[in-house]
Amino acid sequence: MGDVIALDKKGTYRDSVATISKEGRRNYINPKKPQGRLYNLRTWFSIFYLFVFFTLPFIKVNDEPLFMLNILDRKFIIFGMIFWPQDFFIFGIAMLTFVVFIILFTVVFGRIFCGWACPQTIFMEMVFRKIEYWIDGDAAQQKKLRAQPWDRKKIIKRVFKFTIFFLISFVIANFFLAYLISMDQVLGYVKNPGAHIATLVSLLVFTSVFFFVYWWFREQACLVVCPYGRLQGVLLDKNSIVVAYDHKRGEPRGKLAKQSKKTAQNDDDCKCTDCKGNGGCKDLAAKFEAYATQGDCIDCMACVRVCPTGIDIRNGTQLECINCTACIDACDAIMTSIHKPAGLIRYASENSITKGVRLRLTTRIKGYIAVLSLLLSLLGFLLISRTDLDARLMRTAGMTYTSLSDGRISNLYNLKLTNKTHKDIPFTLRLENIKGEIEYIGNSNMMVKKEDYSHLQFFVKLNRNDIKGWKTELKIGMYEKNKKIKTFTANFIGPEIYN
């Protein structure tokens, strides 16, 4: 995306990240508490986000969770619709559609998901970081607390923060578990933890992982673990909308000039030896010329101090930038205070800054839209055509036919059923295209229980005169009461007939 991205403010290529010191040690980032319009919007969005996260496991449809991804039992419920292993191809198409959507969204809007909707960012910046500001104070106070010896005040604050962070991590781990096995099962474990020691240990392990991430690892999860930051280097181009610094307006940067334009033009009070108060002061003219050519950036470092990953956005789009907009609020506040227009740092593309080009549908974006449209159409067709009852009828392997004493011919069949609904389905089987008898093996239960599997074996007996050859097409109807719900087609094997 251009040299402005590759070079730092000293004009050299970056070969390190702010979170790692030159000695290779962890460099703690203590960002200044953000304030501003976008931060307030993110706060309100986060409140809604957390409300949904913590209430969704309690919402049920037909006594089942509204949303659950039970990997162990291979049962997935998405907005009340149950998906079993037989529906895995639909789930795969849905995941592929989601990935293409993320790619298209990133190509157009950059990493706005990371800054506004990623769970890592929401919990880190809008939960744990706010608690840290409340307990330890703002950035300067946090640095001072870290540097001071372990006295009584520091120990109390550290223990208090440790306890709150761990308890919140434990709550988060429980809710993530609820999304896997349902909230009812989690509450059952809570009531009787002694009977579920293995689950409790697993829960404490996940709690420790969450605690480690939000206590120590923090922004490193975005920089080191998450592949999305590296993926953006492939997806972003000069038309992608990202959090960007307007280098054309801001450069050359410099400290705030003491002389204003009005003062520089009025040299009546000048007593220097060159003009003796008669006008044409060279010193004031030089100062005015320097002020007139200086960019709007006053190099106050406010954008750097609020950045949760410690980068300087003025160096351009970087891997560490999560588009959290904290730098936009900080810069706008400074620009307002010195009576300059806001937007020196804003949502923009590189082409919109350098060339004044607005976002347009490029061939690349059109291609992604076409692929996404095809996948959405396929996914919609699969969901609409998906049946609530999967059935598979097969002749028993290794057997041909049996000649009965009464002259009839019988074949043995296996019927496998999967009920994907929330209700039991009673059924009966009927021969549709030929007269005959269906005889069930054993005490066959003519019902498929809700969210369960059923296996049924039965004989089909036909009169020898009704058999047209060694292979006869057979149609069997499956009825729930008097309503046909399935039609099976199978081959009936009989003796070869010679004329």
N, C-alpha and C positions, 0 to 999 in steps of 0.2 A: 504493500500500500504506500510505497514511496519512502524517500530518505527521511522524511519527518518522523517516520515510525522507527526506523532503524537506529537513528542517532539520538544520543542523550543531549542534555542542554550544554555540555562542554564540546559537542561536536565529535565525540568518540562513540564507537559501537559498544553497546552494553554487553557485558559478559558475565553478569551476576544478577541475583535477585535481592530485593530489599530485605527479605526474611532470613537471609543467610549472611553471616559476617565473613570477612576476608579469611578468618581462621577456620571457616567451615562450621561454626557453631550457630545455634538457633538464635536469631535476632528477633526479639519480641517487638511486635508492633503495638503501640498504644495510640490509636487514632483519637483525635479530638472529637468530642461529641458533636454529631451533625445537627444542624438546625436549618429549617427552610421549608419551602412549599413542597418540594418533591419528597423530602424526608417525612413530612406529615402525611402525604398521600401513601407512601410506603407503609407507614405505621398503621393507617386505617385498613389498608389492604391486608396487612399481616394479621390484624385482629380478626378480620373475616376469615382468612386462611386458617388460623389456629382454631377458630370456632368450628369450622367445617371438619378439621382434622380430629378434634376431640369429641365431636358429636356423631360423626358418621358411623362409628362402630356400634352405636346404640340404636340406629335406625334399622327396622326390620321390614321385610316384605314376605308375607306368607310364612311367618316364624323363622325366616332365614335372614342373615345379614344382607344389607343392601350392597355391600362391597366386601369381598373376601378373596384372598389368594392363598388357598390351602395347598401348598406344594406337596406336603407329605401324603395327603389323601387324594392328591390330583383332582381337586375340586375347586373351581374358580367361579365366583359369583360377581358379576359386574352389573351394577344397577338393577339387581333383582333377577338377572338372567343367568342361569347355571350353565357352566361349560365343563364338560368331562373330557377325559383323554381322547374320546372319539371326535371331539371338536377342536383338537389341538391345531389343526390346519387353519381354522378360523382365527384362533388366538394368534397364530404365527402371522397371518395376513394383517391382523389388527396391529401387532407390534411393528411390522414393516411399514405400515401406513403411518404410525406414530413417528418412526425414525425419519421418514421422508418429510413429514410435517415439520419436525424439528430442524431438518436441513434447510427447508424452504424458509422457515421462520428466521433462522440464523443468517441466511444469505441476505434477507431483506432488513431485519431488525437487529442483527448482531446478538449479543449475549444478554438481551433484556430479561430472558427467563432466569438467568443466574442471579441477577440483582433484585428481581421482584418476586419470583415464585419458587426458586429452588429451596427445598427444605433445609439444606445446610445453611444458606444465607438467612432464611427466616428465623430459625432457632438461634443462630449465632448472633446476628445483628439486632434482632428485635426482641429477643428473650434474654439470653445470657449476657450480651453486651450491656443492655439496659440495666440489668441487675448489678453488673460490675461498676457502671457509672454511679449507681445508687450507693454501693458499699464503699468503693475505693475512691470515688471522685473522678474528675476529668483526667485527661491525658497527663498533665503536669503532676497532679497529685498521685497518679498511679506510678509514674516513674520515681517520684520521691519516696513512695511507700516501698517500692522494690529495692531501692538503694539503702534505705535505713536499716539499722540492726534489728534483730528479732526481739523487740521489746514487747511489753504487754499489749499495747495497742495493735501492733502488727499481727501478733498471734491471734487475738480475738477476731480481727477482720478476716484473716486467712481461714480460720476454722469456720467462721460463720459463712463465708463464701463457698468453702469446700462443701459444707453440709447442704446448702441450698442447691448448688450445682449438681450434687450427687442425687438428691431427692428428685429434682426435675428430670435428670437423666433416667432415673428409675421409672418415673411416670411415662416418659416418652417410650421407653423400652416396652412397658406393658401395653401401650396403645399400638405400637408396631406389631406386637404379638397378637393383639386382638384382630388386626387386619389379616393375620395368617390363619388363626384357628377360631375366631369369633369371640366377641366380648363375653358371651355366656360361659364359654369354657374357661376364659381367663378368670372370671369372677368365681367360678367353681374351684379353680386352683387356689385363689386367695382365701377362700373359706376353709380349705383343707390343705395347707401347704405341705404338711408332713407326708402326705400320700403322693406327692409329686415332687420329690427332691430333685430329680433330674431336670425337670422343667424350671424349678427355682434356681438351680445352678446355672442353667443356660441363660435365664433372665438376668442374673447378676453379671454374667460375662458380657452380655450385650449392654447392660447398664454401664459397666466399666469402660466399654468401647466408646459409648456416647460421651461419658464423662471425660475420657482422655481427649477426644476430639475437641470438645468445647472448653476444656480447661487449659490444654497445652497445645494441641496440634493446630486447631483453629483454621486460619486461612491456608495452611499447608494442604488441607484436604482439597481445596480448589486448585492449588498449584501443582501438587505432586500426584494425588490419587485420581482426581476426576479427569477423564480423557477429553471432556468437552472443551476445555481451554486450548488443548492442542488441536482439536478438530476445527476450531474457529480459524486457525491459520490456513486451513485448506478451503474453508467455506467463504470467508469474508473476501470482498473485493472493494474497489474504490467507490462502489455505489451502495454498499451496506451502511445502514444507519447505526451509528455507535455513539458512545459518549466521546466527543472529540473537542480538541482545543483549536480555536480559530487562529492559526499561526499567522495568517495574513494580516489580521487585525491586531494581534498581540505583540508581534515582533517588529523591531527589536525591543526586547523587554528592558526595563530599567526601574530604578527606584522612583517613587513619586516626586515629581519636580516641585521645588518650593515656589518657583515663579509661575504665576498664571499667565495666560495669554494677554490679559488686560494689563498686567503689571509690566510685562516685557515690552509692550507697545508704548508705555507711558514713561519716558525717561526725563520728565521735567525736573524731578528732584535729584537727578544724578549730579554729583560733584567731582567726577573723575577728571583727570588732567586732559583727556582727549576732547571732551565736549564742553566741559565747564558749565553743564546745565543748559546748553543751548540746543540739545538734540543730537541725534546721530551717534548715540553711545555704542561703541563696538562691543563692549562687554555684555550689555543687555541684549544686543542683537544676536550675539553668539548663543546666549542662554535660550533665547526664544527659538532660534533655529534648531537647537538640540531638543527642545521640548516638542516642537512641531513634528519632528521626524521620529520621535519615540512612540513605540506601540502602546496599546492599552494595558498590557500586562505589567504590573509594577513589581513583579518578582517577590510577592509577599509570602509565598509558600503555603498559603491557606489551603489550596487544593491538595497539597502533599500531606499536610498535617491531619486531614480528615480521612484520608484514604485507608481503608481497612487492610489493604495488601501492601501499603507503603510505596506505591509507585508515583511517578511524576507524570501526570496525564499529558503534560506539554511535550513529552517525548513521542507522543503518538499512541496508537492502539497497541497494547502489549498483552502478552499471555496472561498476566496477573489481573488485568482489569475485568471486573465482573459486572460492570455497568450499573453500579449501585446508586449513582447520581449524587453521592455526597459531595464530590468536587464541584458539581454544578451549583448546588446551594451555597457552598462556601465562596465560590468565585462571584456569584450574583450578589451576595451580601457585600463583598468588597467593592464591586463595581458601583453598586448603589450608593455606598458611603462616600465615594470620591466623585459622584455625579457623572458617571459614565454609563452607557447602556449595558444592560445585562446580556448574557448570552455569549460571553467570550469563550466559555466552555458550555457546550449544549449537545443535544442529540442532533447529529448531522453526519453526512457522508463526506469522504475526502473530496469527491468531485463537487459537492455542493459548496465546499469551502474554497477550493482552489479555482474552480471554473464557474461557480454559481449555477450548477446543473441540478435540477430537481430529480427526485427518485423517478425512474422510469422502468418499464417492464423490459428487461434485457432478454436476449435469447436464452440465457441460462435460467433465468427465473421462469420464463414461459415453459421451458422443458420440465422443470420441477413441478410446476402447476399441472402440466399434462399428466405426468406420472402419478401425482397425488390424486388427481381426478379419477384416473383409471383404477387405482387401488381403492379409493372410496366407493366407487361403483361396484367393484368386485366384492368388497366387504359388505355393502348394503344388500347385494344379491344373496350372499351366503347367509346373512342373518335372517332375511325374509324367507328363504327357502329351507332354513333349518327346521327340522321336525323335533317335537318334544319326546318322541318315542323312536329310538333306533332299534331296528330289527334285522336279523340276518338268518335266513333259512338255508340249510344245506342238507344234502343227503349224507348219511353217515359214511365216513370214509372206509374203504375196504370191503363194502358190502354191495351186492348187486340187487337181487330180488329173492323173495321166498315164495314158493308155491304152497298154498294152504290146502288142507284136506278137502275143503268145500269147493276147490277149483279156482279160488280167487288168488290174485297176486298181491303181495305186500312189499312196500319199501319203508325203510326206517329213516326218519328225518330228525335233525337237531334244529331247534329254534332258540336263538340267543336274543334277549331283549334288554334294553337299557331305558329306564324311565328317567327323564331329565326334569320332570315337573315336581311340584310340591304336593301332589296328591297320588293316592293309589289308583291304578288303572285295572279294573276287572275286564276280562276279555273272553271271547269264544272264537273258535276256528271253524270255518265252513268251506267245503269244496265248492268252487264257483262254476267250473266249466265241464264237470263230469260227475256222474253219480258214483258214490262210494262211501266208505266209512273211515272215520278218524278214531284211532284207539290210542289213548294216552298210556304211557308207561308209568307204573307206580301211582302214588297219591299225588298227582300233579296239581299244583296250586295255580289255578287259572287267574292269577292276579300278579301284576308287577308293582311292587311297593315303591313308594315315592323315593326318588334319588337312589335307586337300587338297580341291581342286575337280576335277571331271571334266566334260567336254562330249562328248556322243556324238550322232551323226547316223545315222539309219537309215531305210530304206524299209519300209513295210508293204504287201505285195501280196496282194490278195484276188481270188477268182474273181468274175466279174461276176454270176453267179447268186446269190452270197451277199450281195450288196448290196441292201438293202431300199428304198433311196431315195437322195436326194442327200446325206443325212446318216445315218450308221449309227454307233451307239455301239460303241466298241471298248474292251476291257479287256485290259491287258497286265500280266502278273505278273513281278515281279523276284525272282529266287531266288539265295540264297547256298548253293551246293551243291544240296541238295534242299529247303531250307527257304525258304518264301516270306517275304520281308521287306518287300515293298511291292506295292501294286496301283494301277496308273494307269488312269484313265478318260479317253478322248479321243474326238473325233469323226472319223469317216472320211468324206471327201467323195467322192461318186461322181456319175455322170451321172444326170439326172432320168429316171425310168422312167414311160413313158406306157402306159396300157392301151389 
